[in-house]
Amino acid sequence: MLSKPISQASLNASATQPTPGGGSGIDLRNLDPQVRPQDDFYRYVNGKWLQATQIPADRSEVSVFSTLEDTEQEALRALVEDAATDATTSAALSRRKIGDLFGGFMDTAQLERQGLRPLEAELARIERLQDKSAIPAHLAHYNAIGVRTVYATQVGQDARDSTKYAVGVEQSGLGLPDRDYYLQNDAKLTQIRGCYREHIEKLLRLAGVANAAADARAVLLLETHIAQAQWTKVENRDPVRTYNKVALVDLAALMPGFDWHSYLAAADLAGRIDYVIVSQPSYLAALAKLVHETELCVWQAYFRSQLLAAFAPYLSQAFVDEHFAFYGTVLNGIPVNRPRWKRGVALVNRCLGESLGQLYVEKYFPPESKTRMLALVDNLLAAYRASIATLDWMGPQTKQEAQTKIAKLVTKIGYPDKWRDYSKLTVKPDDPLGNTLRANGFENDRQLNKIGKPVDHSEWDMTPPTVNAYYDTSLNDINFPAGILQPPFYDRTQDDAVNYGHIGAVIGHELTHGFDDEGRKFDAKGNLSDWWTADDLKNFTARTDCLVNEYSGFTAVDDVKVNGKLTLGENTADNGGLLLAFMAYMQRAKDAHLDINAKVNGFTGPQRFYIGFAQNYCSNERPEAIRSLALQDPHSPDPIRVIGTIANQPGFAAAFGCKKPTPMVPANSCRVW
């Protein structure tokens, strides 16, 4: 994946937004001449923008990503509002559903009248739990309606047999972002835990729970025990270690005393599967003991808190405000919630994303954009093939397997070949929370219906308007939604140097994910497979260890260091992706007889290429958000994504006339691909 989640990111409509400068495709107004390129390329490229740009009150950051996302949201707003006001009987069913979903969410007067009534049936279900034997079926229900609980089940490709779907079981259940929030005892996290307990208590009080304070303490203690049993995010990055095929008949031995028969029946899985893939076996074993030792009343308090956390944004204003006060302000330092219309657009994109995406593509993504992107990707693929062929640390056997994987890689641009059918999803204009529940149930049923069917290679995990991209290890494909194929990342009016620096680096990033420390464990067919010789694996590990050590030396914020092991995959993709993009640009310039030394607004082609890349990650971010992301996000902070990557680029020194050793041109650098 290219970027961290950006739902909290935005930019106000100010003149500080990066825009093409004098036809060069890069914003030269942002450059800080007081900083030398070889000392800090990130601040050299973005320094004036960083000084001038304020973070809006409703955001955790302001960035190039959020700028484009704001543009996308305004476009989507026009589409959904048009659908909401379309009263014609001839309006397409999908448009009516988009309009009803958005309109119902925007009807705050109705939400105030309803109060907690939309959740009364769910709260009553918790009250009816008579003993702990009912917990497995309750967990199945929560998995189906989108409420976080102690483990999650999902349908996906079997990592050892990518031709079929399997059901996976993985740890879950924490209201804080990661286990470390419960287990580390520094002052900041201790403070956050206290705020979290208060937040649970306030939610429970809003729901009319008399003993809210005691229940909140019990819930926090229970979640702490859950966290103690969970695996770390670094451990969970290992696809081999997290692949544990367990026959259904053996689940009882893994979780003694836990009624899996009840869970499977309630989850509509009984008789449809004969095994599951367990990501963290030791966690499930510890969970069985925790279920046995924890009183039913505590589990009921936990279920209430998770239910309220899941649906507070869709209830009356008091619930909305309390949810945001913790997850927005405490965790990310955001003073003000996003405008309601933006939250409404996000809801439509989540629940009816491909119907909305179809409208978006028709208006904002012409066919020629897809054609040009496919050609650009082909150039990056050619660069990757050339790069692998010339590696001095990889032997011929592994090189051949790598080339085969590239040859079988599939490129998906813009939008799906076939659009998702939402005809079975009921949307009612007077039932906003019910719409969310039904949308979650619809998606759960859609996933369950995959079982026993051929793998759908045309499916997307992101909606077309999404400002992001991703690589899928089991499908061995790269996916670029139409949302990110817009200026500044891709601009049809700009020259190759700019586009290769912007979107070329994005393409290279996703390609490299197929060969990072996780992706390299999957073969050309998308199966977990050990296709590396022992010597080549040793050489690969030495090079990735170099990146781990390099990035672990960076400070994210205050006393929080970057976790080089957690961010290894994304750092590998950043480094390899930029190198591939530069190779492809140079080859493109050669084939098209372009003069790379010709200057546009004072900069050569290679210089504009690297400036374009550095402006991809131009951002100002709140310290609270940086701290939160550093503890859980596999991406390095944006400034480090630039300076860490540039320091390892062999073409940078020549482009800017820099000599070793300087921060951006060190005596020794890291290179994997």
C-alpha positions in Angstrom: 0.0 0.0 0.0 1.3 3.4 -0.9 0.0 5.6 2.0 -1.3 5.5 5.5 -5.0 5.9 5.9 -6.0 9.5 5.1 -9.6 9.7 6.2 -8.5 12.2 8.8 -6.4 14.2 6.3 -7.5 17.3 4.5 -6.5 20.7 3.3 -8.4 24.0 3.3 -8.8 25.8 0.1 -5.7 27.9 0.4 -3.1 29.1 -2.0 -0.5 26.9 -0.3 -1.8 23.8 -2.1 1.0 22.4 -4.3 0.2 23.3 -7.8 2.2 23.2 -11.1 4.8 25.9 -11.1 5.5 27.6 -14.3 4.6 24.6 -16.4 7.2 22.4 -14.8 4.6 20.2 -13.0 6.2 20.8 -9.6 5.6 23.7 -7.3 8.8 25.7 -7.3 7.3 28.2 -4.8 7.7 25.5 -2.1 11.5 25.2 -2.4 13.6 26.6 0.4 16.8 28.0 -1.0 18.3 28.2 2.5 18.5 24.4 2.6 21.0 22.5 0.4 19.6 19.5 -1.5 22.4 17.3 -0.1 21.6 18.2 3.5 17.8 17.7 3.8 16.1 17.1 0.5 12.7 17.0 2.1 13.0 20.5 3.5 14.8 21.8 0.4 11.8 20.8 -1.8 9.0 21.6 0.7 10.4 24.0 3.2 8.3 27.1 2.3 5.1 25.1 2.2 5.9 23.6 5.6 6.4 27.0 7.1 3.3 28.6 5.5 0.7 25.9 5.7 -1.5 25.4 8.8 -3.3 22.2 9.6 -7.1 22.7 9.5 -8.9 22.3 12.8 -10.7 19.2 11.6 -7.6 17.3 10.5 -4.6 15.5 11.9 -2.5 16.5 8.9 -2.4 18.5 5.8 -0.6 16.9 2.8 -0.5 16.4 -0.9 -2.6 13.3 -0.4 -5.2 15.2 1.7 -5.2 18.0 -0.9 -6.3 15.5 -3.6 -8.6 13.8 -1.2 -10.4 17.1 -0.6 -10.8 17.6 -4.3 -12.2 14.1 -4.6 -14.6 14.7 -1.7 -16.0 17.8 -3.3 -16.5 15.9 -6.6 -18.2 13.0 -4.7 -20.3 15.4 -2.7 -21.8 16.8 -5.9 -22.5 13.3 -7.1 -24.2 12.1 -3.9 -26.2 15.3 -3.4 -27.4 15.1 -7.0 -28.5 11.5 -6.3 -30.2 12.6 -3.0 -32.3 15.3 -4.7 -33.1 13.2 -7.8 -36.9 12.7 -7.4 -37.5 11.3 -10.9 -39.1 7.9 -11.1 -36.6 7.0 -13.8 -33.6 7.4 -11.4 -31.4 4.3 -11.5 -31.8 2.1 -8.4 -28.1 2.5 -7.5 -28.5 6.3 -7.6 -31.6 6.1 -5.3 -29.7 4.1 -2.8 -26.8 6.5 -2.8 -29.1 9.4 -2.3 -31.1 7.6 0.5 -28.0 6.5 2.3 -26.5 10.0 2.2 -29.7 11.8 2.9 -30.6 9.6 5.9 -27.2 10.2 7.4 -27.5 14.0 6.9 -30.9 14.1 8.6 -29.6 15.0 12.1 -33.1 15.9 13.4 -34.3 12.4 12.8 -31.2 11.0 14.6 -31.9 13.2 17.6 -35.6 12.0 17.7 -34.5 8.4 17.5 -31.8 8.6 20.2 -30.6 5.2 21.2 -33.7 3.4 19.8 -31.9 2.0 16.7 -29.6 0.0 19.0 -32.3 -1.2 21.4 -32.5 -4.7 19.8 -28.7 -5.1 19.9 -28.5 -4.0 23.6 -31.3 -6.4 24.5 -29.4 -9.2 22.8 -26.6 -8.6 25.3 -29.0 -8.6 28.2 -30.4 -11.9 27.1 -27.0 -13.7 27.4 -27.7 -16.1 30.2 -24.3 -17.8 30.5 -20.9 -17.9 28.8 -21.9 -20.8 26.5 -23.7 -18.1 24.4 -20.6 -16.1 23.8 -19.4 -17.9 20.7 -22.7 -17.3 18.9 -22.6 -13.7 20.0 -19.1 -13.3 18.6 -20.4 -14.6 15.3 -23.1 -12.1 15.3 -20.7 -9.2 15.9 -18.4 -10.4 13.1 -21.4 -10.3 10.8 -22.6 -6.8 11.6 -19.2 -5.1 11.8 -18.7 -4.8 15.5 -15.1 -5.4 16.7 -14.7 -8.3 19.1 -12.0 -10.7 20.4 -11.3 -12.3 17.1 -12.2 -11.6 13.5 -13.0 -14.1 10.7 -12.7 -13.2 7.1 -12.8 -15.0 3.7 -9.7 -14.7 1.5 -7.5 -16.7 -0.7 -5.7 -19.6 0.9 -2.1 -18.5 1.0 -0.9 -22.0 0.3 -3.5 -22.6 -2.5 -4.4 -19.3 -4.1 -6.9 -21.0 -6.4 -9.5 -21.3 -3.6 -11.0 -19.3 -0.8 -10.5 -20.1 2.9 -11.7 -18.7 6.2 -9.1 -17.0 8.3 -9.3 -16.3 12.1 -7.1 -13.5 13.5 -6.8 -11.6 16.8 -8.8 -8.5 17.4 -10.9 -6.9 20.1 -9.0 -3.8 21.2 -10.5 -0.3 21.4 -7.0 1.3 21.5 -5.0 1.2 18.3 -2.5 -1.5 19.3 -1.5 -3.8 22.1 1.4 -1.6 23.1 -1.1 1.1 24.2 -2.1 -1.2 27.0 1.3 -2.6 27.9 3.8 0.2 27.7 4.1 2.4 30.8 5.5 5.7 29.5 3.6 8.8 30.6 1.9 9.5 27.4 0.4 6.0 27.0 -0.6 5.9 30.6 -2.5 9.2 30.1 -4.2 7.8 27.0 -5.3 4.7 28.9 -6.9 6.9 31.5 -8.7 8.9 28.9 -9.9 5.7 27.2 -11.4 4.4 30.5 -13.2 7.7 30.9 -14.4 7.5 27.3 -15.9 4.0 27.8 -17.6 5.3 31.0 -19.1 8.2 29.1 -20.4 6.1 26.3 -22.0 3.7 28.8 -23.6 6.5 30.7 -25.1 7.9 27.5 -26.6 4.5 27.0 -28.1 4.6 30.4 -25.8 2.1 32.2 -26.0 2.7 35.9 -22.7 1.2 36.9 -20.8 2.8 34.0 -17.6 3.6 36.0 -17.2 0.1 37.3 -17.9 -1.4 33.9 -15.4 0.9 32.2 -12.7 -0.3 34.6 -13.6 -3.9 34.0 -13.6 -3.4 30.2 -10.1 -1.8 30.3 -8.8 -4.6 32.4 -10.3 -7.2 30.1 -8.8 -5.5 27.0 -5.4 -5.3 28.8 -5.5 -9.1 29.3 -6.5 -9.5 25.6 -3.5 -7.3 24.6 -1.1 -9.3 26.7 -2.0 -12.4 24.7 -1.8 -10.8 21.3 1.1 -10.9 18.9 3.0 -7.8 18.0 2.6 -6.0 14.7 6.1 -7.0 13.7 5.3 -10.7 14.4 2.1 -10.4 12.4 4.1 -9.3 9.3 5.4 -12.8 8.8 3.0 -14.6 6.4 4.6 -18.0 7.1 4.3 -17.8 10.8 0.7 -16.5 10.6 -0.4 -19.3 8.3 -1.6 -22.2 10.5 -4.1 -24.5 8.9 -6.3 -26.0 11.6 -9.0 -28.7 10.8 -12.3 -27.9 12.4 -12.1 -31.0 14.5 -8.9 -29.7 16.0 -10.3 -26.3 17.1 -11.5 -27.7 20.3 -8.0 -28.7 21.3 -6.7 -25.2 20.4 -9.4 -23.5 22.5 -10.5 -25.9 25.3 -14.1 -25.3 26.5 -15.0 -22.9 23.7 -18.0 -24.0 21.6 -16.8 -23.7 18.0 -19.8 -25.7 16.8 -22.0 -22.9 18.1 -19.9 -20.2 16.5 -19.7 -21.9 13.1 -23.5 -22.4 13.0 -24.2 -18.8 14.0 -21.7 -17.6 11.4 -23.3 -19.6 8.7 -20.0 -21.6 8.2 -21.2 -25.0 9.4 -21.0 -27.6 6.6 -19.3 -25.1 4.3 -15.7 -25.5 5.4 -13.5 -28.2 7.0 -10.6 -26.0 8.1 -9.6 -22.5 9.0 -6.4 -20.5 8.8 -5.4 -19.3 12.3 -3.1 -16.4 12.3 -2.1 -16.5 16.0 -2.7 -19.9 17.6 -1.2 -19.0 21.0 -3.6 -16.0 21.2 -6.7 -18.3 20.7 -5.4 -20.6 23.3 -5.0 -17.7 25.8 -8.4 -16.4 24.8 -10.1 -19.7 25.8 -8.6 -19.4 29.2 -9.7 -15.7 29.4 -13.3 -16.6 28.5 -13.3 -19.2 31.2 -11.9 -17.0 33.9 -13.9 -13.8 33.2 -17.3 -13.3 34.6 -20.3 -13.0 32.2 -21.2 -9.5 33.5 -17.7 -8.3 32.4 -18.2 -9.8 28.9 -21.6 -8.1 28.7 -20.0 -4.7 29.6 -17.3 -5.4 27.0 -19.9 -6.2 24.3 -21.9 -3.0 25.1 -18.8 -0.8 24.9 -17.7 -2.4 21.5 -21.3 -2.0 20.1 -21.4 1.6 21.1 -17.9 2.3 19.8 -18.9 0.8 16.4 -22.1 2.8 15.9 -21.6 6.0 17.9 -20.8 8.0 14.7 -24.3 7.1 13.4 -26.3 7.9 16.5 -27.4 11.3 18.1 -24.9 14.1 18.5 -24.0 13.3 22.0 -22.6 9.9 20.9 -20.9 11.4 17.9 -19.2 14.1 20.0 -18.0 11.6 22.6 -16.6 9.2 20.0 -14.7 12.0 18.3 -13.5 13.5 21.6 -11.4 10.4 22.2 -10.6 9.0 18.7 -10.2 12.4 17.1 -8.8 14.7 19.8 -7.1 12.4 22.4 -5.5 10.0 19.9 -4.8 12.4 17.0 -4.9 15.9 18.5 -7.7 17.0 16.1 -9.8 19.8 17.7 -12.9 19.7 15.5 -14.8 16.9 13.8 -15.0 16.9 10.0 -18.1 18.5 8.4 -21.0 16.1 8.4 -21.2 16.0 4.7 -17.7 14.7 4.4 -18.5 11.9 6.9 -21.6 11.2 4.8 -19.6 10.9 1.6 -17.2 8.6 3.4 -20.2 6.4 4.5 -21.5 6.2 1.0 -18.0 5.3 -0.3 -17.7 2.5 2.3 -21.2 1.0 1.8 -21.9 1.6 -1.9 -18.4 2.3 -3.1 -18.6 0.8 -6.5 -21.9 2.4 -7.3 -20.5 5.7 -6.3 -17.2 4.9 -8.1 -19.1 4.2 -11.3 -20.5 7.7 -11.3 -17.1 9.1 -10.5 -15.3 7.3 -13.3 -17.9 8.3 -15.8 -17.2 12.0 -15.1 -13.5 12.1 -14.0 -11.5 9.2 -15.5 -11.6 9.2 -19.3 -10.5 6.0 -21.2 -7.3 7.6 -22.4 -6.0 8.0 -18.8 -6.2 4.3 -18.4 -4.4 3.7 -21.7 -1.6 6.0 -20.8 -1.2 4.5 -17.3 -1.0 1.0 -18.7 1.9 2.2 -20.9 3.6 3.8 -18.0 3.3 0.6 -15.9 4.8 -1.4 -18.8 7.8 0.8 -18.7 8.2 0.3 -15.0 7.9 -3.5 -15.4 10.6 -3.4 -18.1 12.9 -1.5 -15.6 12.2 -4.1 -13.0 13.1 -6.9 -15.3 16.3 -5.1 -16.2 17.1 -4.4 -12.6 16.8 -8.1 -11.6 18.9 -9.2 -14.5 21.8 -7.1 -13.4 21.7 -7.8 -9.6 25.1 -8.9 -8.4 23.8 -10.6 -5.2 21.1 -12.9 -6.7 21.8 -16.2 -8.5 20.4 -17.3 -11.8 17.8 -19.8 -10.3 16.2 -17.1 -8.1 16.4 -14.5 -10.8 14.4 -16.8 -13.1 11.7 -17.3 -10.5 11.6 -13.5 -9.9 11.3 -12.8 -13.7 8.4 -15.4 -13.9 6.6 -13.6 -11.1 6.9 -10.2 -12.9 5.7 -11.8 -16.1 2.6 -13.1 -14.5 1.8 -9.9 -12.6 -1.5 -8.3 -13.5 -2.1 -4.6 -13.7 -5.5 -3.1 -12.8 -6.1 0.5 -13.5 -8.9 2.9 -12.4 -11.9 0.6 -11.7 -13.1 -3.0 -11.9 -14.0 -4.7 -15.2 -17.4 -5.6 -13.7 -19.2 -3.5 -11.1 -20.5 -4.9 -7.8 -24.2 -5.6 -7.6 -25.9 -3.9 -4.6 -29.5 -5.0 -5.5 -29.8 -7.1 -2.4 -28.8 -4.3 0.0 -31.8 -2.5 1.4 -31.4 1.3 2.0 -34.1 3.3 3.8 -34.0 7.1 4.0 -35.5 7.0 7.5 -33.2 4.4 9.0 -29.6 5.7 8.9 -28.1 3.3 11.5 -30.1 0.4 10.1 -28.6 1.2 6.7 -25.1 0.8 8.3 -26.0 -2.5 9.9 -27.5 -3.8 6.7 -24.5 -2.7 4.7 -22.2 -4.5 7.1 -24.4 -7.6 6.9 -24.5 -7.3 3.1 -20.7 -7.3 2.9 -20.5 -10.3 5.3 -22.9 -12.3 3.1 -21.0 -11.3 0.0 -17.8 -12.6 1.5 -19.4 -15.9 2.7 -20.8 -16.5 -0.8 -17.3 -16.7 -2.1 -16.7 -20.0 -0.3 -16.6 -22.9 -2.7 -16.5 -20.7 -5.8 -13.5 -19.9 -8.1 -11.3 -17.0 -7.0 -12.5 -13.7 -8.5 -9.4 -12.2 -10.0 -11.3 -9.1 -11.1 -12.2 -8.0 -7.5 -10.8 -4.8 -6.0 -10.1 -4.0 -2.3 -10.4 -0.3 -2.8 -13.1 1.8 -4.4 -12.4 3.8 -7.6 -12.3 7.3 -5.9 -9.7 6.1 -3.3 -6.5 8.2 -3.2 -4.2 5.2 -2.7 -2.9 2.1 -4.4 -2.0 -1.5 -3.3 -0.3 -4.8 -4.3 -2.2 -8.0 -3.6 0.2 -10.9 -2.7 -2.2 -13.8 -3.4 -3.5 -12.4 -6.7 -0.1 -11.0 -7.7 -1.6 -7.8 -9.0 -1.1 -4.1 -8.6 -4.1 -1.9 -8.3 -4.3 1.9 -9.0 -7.8 3.4 -8.3 -8.9 6.3 -10.5 -8.7 8.5 -7.4 -4.9 8.6 -7.3 -4.5 8.9 -11.0 -5.2 12.6 -10.9 -3.0 15.7 -10.6 -0.5 16.1 -9.0 0.2 12.3 -9.0 -0.6 11.9 -12.6 -1.1 14.9 -15.0 -1.6 14.3 -18.7 -0.4 17.9 -19.4 3.0 17.4 -17.7 6.3 16.0 -19.0 7.7 12.6 -18.3 10.2 13.8 -15.7 7.3 15.0 -13.5 5.0 12.1 -14.1 7.6 9.5 -13.5 8.7 11.3 -10.3 5.1 11.4 -9.1 3.0 8.5 -10.3 6.0 6.5 -11.5 7.3 6.3 -8.0 3.9 5.1 -6.8 3.8 2.4 -9.4 7.3 1.3 -8.6 6.4 1.3 -4.9 3.5 -1.2 -5.5 5.7 -3.4 -7.8 8.4 -3.6 -5.2 5.9 -4.9 -2.6 5.9 -8.1 -4.6 9.5 -8.5 -3.5 9.7 -6.9 -0.1 10.3 -9.1 3.0 6.7 -10.3 2.9 5.9 -10.3 -0.8 9.1 -12.2 -1.6 7.6 -15.2 0.2 4.8 -15.6 -2.4 5.5 -17.1 -5.9 4.1 -16.1 -9.3 0.8 -17.8 -8.6 0.3 -16.0 -5.3 1.2 -19.0 -3.1 3.4 -19.0 -0.1 6.5 -20.7 -1.5 10.2 -20.9 -0.7 11.5 -20.1 -4.1 14.8 -18.6 -2.9 18.2 -20.4 -2.7 19.8 -20.2 0.7 22.6 -17.9 -0.5 20.2 -15.5 -2.2 18.0 -15.4 0.9 21.1 -14.6 3.0 22.1 -11.8 0.7 18.5 -10.4 0.6 18.3 -10.5 4.4 21.6 -8.6 4.7 20.3 -5.9 2.5 16.9 -5.6 4.3 18.8 -5.5 7.6 20.6 -2.5 6.3 17.2 -0.7 5.9 16.0 -1.8 9.3 19.1 -0.3 10.9 18.9 2.9 8.8 15.2 3.6 9.6 15.5 2.6 13.2 17.9 5.5 13.7 15.2 8.1 12.6 13.1 9.9 15.2 9.4 10.0 14.4 8.4 12.6 17.1 9.7 13.5 20.5 11.2 10.4 22.0 9.5 7.9 19.6 11.8 6.2 17.1 10.7 4.7 13.8 10.3 1.0 14.1 12.6 -0.3 11.4 11.2 -3.8 11.5 7.5 -2.7 11.4 8.1 -0.3 8.5 10.5 -2.6 6.5 8.0 -3.6 3.8 7.0 0.0 3.1 10.6 1.3 3.3 11.7 -1.4 0.9 8.9 -0.4 -1.5 9.8 3.3 -1.3 13.5 2.7 -2.0 13.0 0.1 -4.7 10.0 2.0 -6.3 11.9 5.2 -6.7 14.9 3.5 -8.2 12.7 1.6 -10.7 10.9 4.9 -11.6 14.2 6.6 -12.3 15.4 3.7 -14.4 12.2 3.8 -16.4 12.3 7.5 -16.8 15.9 7.4 -18.1 15.0 4.6 -20.6 11.9 6.5 -21.7 14.1 9.6 -22.3 16.5 7.6 -24.3 13.8 6.0 -26.4 12.0 9.3 -27.1 15.3 11.2 -27.7 14.6 13.6 -24.8 17.3 15.9 -23.6 17.4 15.2 -19.9 19.8 18.1 -19.3 17.4 20.6 -20.8 16.2 22.9 -18.0 12.6 23.8 -17.3 12.4 26.7 -14.9 16.0 26.1 -14.0 15.9 22.3 -13.3 17.0 19.4 -15.5 14.8 16.3 -16.1 16.4 14.2 -13.3 16.1 17.1 -10.9 12.4 17.6 -11.6 12.0 13.8 -11.2 13.4 13.8 -7.7 11.6 17.0 -6.7 8.3 15.5 -7.9 8.9 12.5 -5.7 9.7 14.6 -2.7 6.5 16.6 -3.1 4.5 13.4 -3.0 5.1 13.3 0.7 4.8 17.0 1.5 2.9 17.2 4.8 2.4 18.9 8.2 1.1 16.5 10.9 0.0 16.9 14.5 2.5 15.4 17.0 -0.2 13.2 18.5 -1.0 11.7 15.2 2.7 11.0 14.4 3.1 9.3 17.7 0.0 7.2 17.2 1.1 6.2 13.7 4.6 5.4 14.7 3.3 2.8 17.2 1.1 1.0 14.7 1.5 2.1 11.1 3.8 0.2 8.7 4.7 3.4 6.9 7.5 5.7 8.1 6.5 9.4 8.7 6.4 11.4 5.5 9.6 13.4 5.9 11.5 10.2 6.6 10.0 8.5 3.6 11.8 11.1 1.5 15.1 11.6 3.2 15.6 7.9 4.0 14.8 6.9 0.4 16.8 9.7 -1.3 19.9 8.8 0.7 19.9 5.4 -1.0 19.3 6.6 -4.6 22.4 6.1 -6.9 21.1 8.7 -9.4 20.5 11.6 -6.9 24.1 12.7 -6.4 24.7 13.2 -10.1 21.4 14.9 -10.6 22.2 17.6 -8.0 26.0 17.6 -8.2 26.4 16.4 -4.6 29.5 14.7 -3.2 30.0 12.2 -0.4 29.6 12.3 2.5 26.5 14.4 3.2 23.2 13.4 4.8 21.6 12.8 1.5 24.7 11.2 -0.1 26.2 9.1 2.7 29.4 7.2 2.4 27.5 3.9 2.6 23.9 3.4 1.5 21.3 0.6 1.4 19.9 -1.1 -1.7 17.8 -4.2 -2.0 16.3 -3.9 -5.5 
